[in-house]
């Protein structure tokens, strides 16, 4: 299947950068959008898509995923994960450093970039992971969207939980720092308090709201001291949202996952350890406060924290069961379904899942449908509802915490760099994404 030089999408409902919706055409050529208009005529040989009745959105940029390669490919790999991305309308991703070996220097970063260039159907970028010892690498490794610090919920070299070590990282350089904000000392203490309990619901009490708040307060303090660009990953608590509502410097951003908006501690009764993740699911009150913070701009955008494990691993008794859940295939449909239910607007979903991510990470020419932007697009069907079915998932892990949920806004066609990578259930596995750049 040779790649078309140009692509013409006709009669789509197009979400423009200002949030306005028009019915019209989009022409792409050589990986870029060249024209958006009510009607486009072209003489050049062009692949055409009749998008009547479908809605055209910028491709999703998922800014936090764990794709497990290298070293943990039995859970997921860059090829299977990028196939899942294409099916979910995700056209770019930023991946985390807790692979084997850890992504903590230029050599391990280059290895991931090389693997992705040969395997990934969508665009890609990789974080560099902080340890207590690799400060020189954090200053020089490139290209990367930023430095990932695990302040808690981690073991080994990637756990950086001492304030002196954290301050040394914040004090040098100007690269974005993204934090997993949980206080490891409090987690350790509460693990001892609740030892011997095998109900996975205890996970939300061990890694409680206070553990998240303590770490977020520390990260914010260090960020303010050095005016250092800070991003708070997967914010999960009402207390953190309230803190940022009162005190959020202009250089700080935050994200929330669909699961922290849509699932809560009641999920443990229904799906057991499949509901176990870090930071854990919270209360319905936390759901409501996070939604409001997202709508108000206190929280800036959406990420999935796609972190798959096999069903066999998840079947282990708590606390031996690993934390994490897949998400790239369902995130867009979940958020669009929430929009159709009145929680937000379609334009807000576009902002949270595309434009705001591109702006926050300085990714040029992504996240909007306008001439000059990259032709990373997704056509979705907002007229049809379909349940999440395990047998249809492309993630290697083969399950979803949202199995059985009836969703709309599923991707019909996903386009990466002007090439059709997914169409009506079929993948074009010859398409390759490109490495992302960060300004």
Phi, psi and omega in degrees: 000105182281148185283133179289143177287328179219155184223133179239117178260120187251144168060032178274154167276109191257129174270111182280165182303331179275005180090350180291148178248127174233157170261125183185200186242153174229128178250130176241149177211134177050053173078357183237155171283127181250338181203141173229120186202162177303325176208135182237133171244139181220144180267338184287150177302124188220136170284131181247143173239125173273109186255022181305129180085352180256159180250130182260124180237157168298147177302146179290137169254111180267110189269009174207104177223157174236102186261003162073358179249131009270162166102336183229038188293349176292339178273318185188160170217173186297327179289307183297320180294320180288332172296317178297321176302310182302318180293330182268002181082013178269117184255351176211149177218156172243123190250150190266161193271002186273058174257186178232109003288163177296148178271087187232005178206177184298322183297312181288330174294314179299323179298316178296318180299320179295315178300315183296322183297333181263347188238334193274127177282345183233175183284156192213151171210155186228129175289153170262134184268138179274138166238178178286350188241351192255033182306316178303321179293324180295333181276337191241333185298137180201159356280144177207146177288341181161188182260131176258126175243124170269104177280345179194181180058037181209158174228168180078201189297329185284350176282116176238092188243002178264135186300323181297318179292321177297317183296323179299325179287316180295330188282340186241135177086178181228012181290144178305137175247123176251127186246137161272105191262092168220139184276111187293324180298317178293320178299315180300316181297316183285333173299321178292319181298323185253019181301142176091354177268127185253001175288120183299341179297339179293341180304320181288340175273324179295307178263071193278180181302323181294323178299320178290314184297317180302315182289320178297320177299318180294315179299318180295320179299313181292322179297318180291322181300320184251006186047046186265131179304119184235137171234129180262115182285154173026062177298135190232352189238153174298323182297319178293319179297319179294321177301312181291328178299325180274331192211085180227098177301159185297339183265008180253136173233165180213155179231165174222152179264155174304324182292328177283344173272325195248339177249156173215190188297344176295342182292334180301322180296326186274316189236006172059230184290347174295342178268002184274124178207170176238129350294158189288169170295150185241202184271166173302327177298317177299317176308310185296317182292322178295318178301314182295320179296323177294313180297326183275354180086004174293319170260135193269325184198181186251139169224160181265333192054040177308112185219078189282148168227159179289158177298326178295318177295317180292337181284351178294153180290137175298138008266016179282344178288137181281154179268137177137153180212149176286160183200346189292336182280338188249346191299313183294315180296322177299315183288322178291325175296318177299322178296317180294336178272359174095006179289333183195184177254162176300319180299323176295319178300316178301315180298311185290332187253356181223286189299311184296327178292314179300318180294313185297322183262003178063040179268111186288148170062028177236155167093011179208156177257095181200152178305138181095342177276155179295147183275064173253108193219157174220130173265125182240155179253109180265008181257349187237138175250137176219144179283156171287119182243129182304318186290346180265352184287143180261344175301140182299332182293332170075023178209166177214142174292347182258016180306131180092343179292136182266112190238155171243173180080021176296146176294131172263314180222131176243134185237127178239119180057036179079004179249140179283114182259336179214132181209115174051048175091354182246136177266145166255096187281004175275342180290142175232134174285183180235158176294136179282150174249154185228120183280000000 
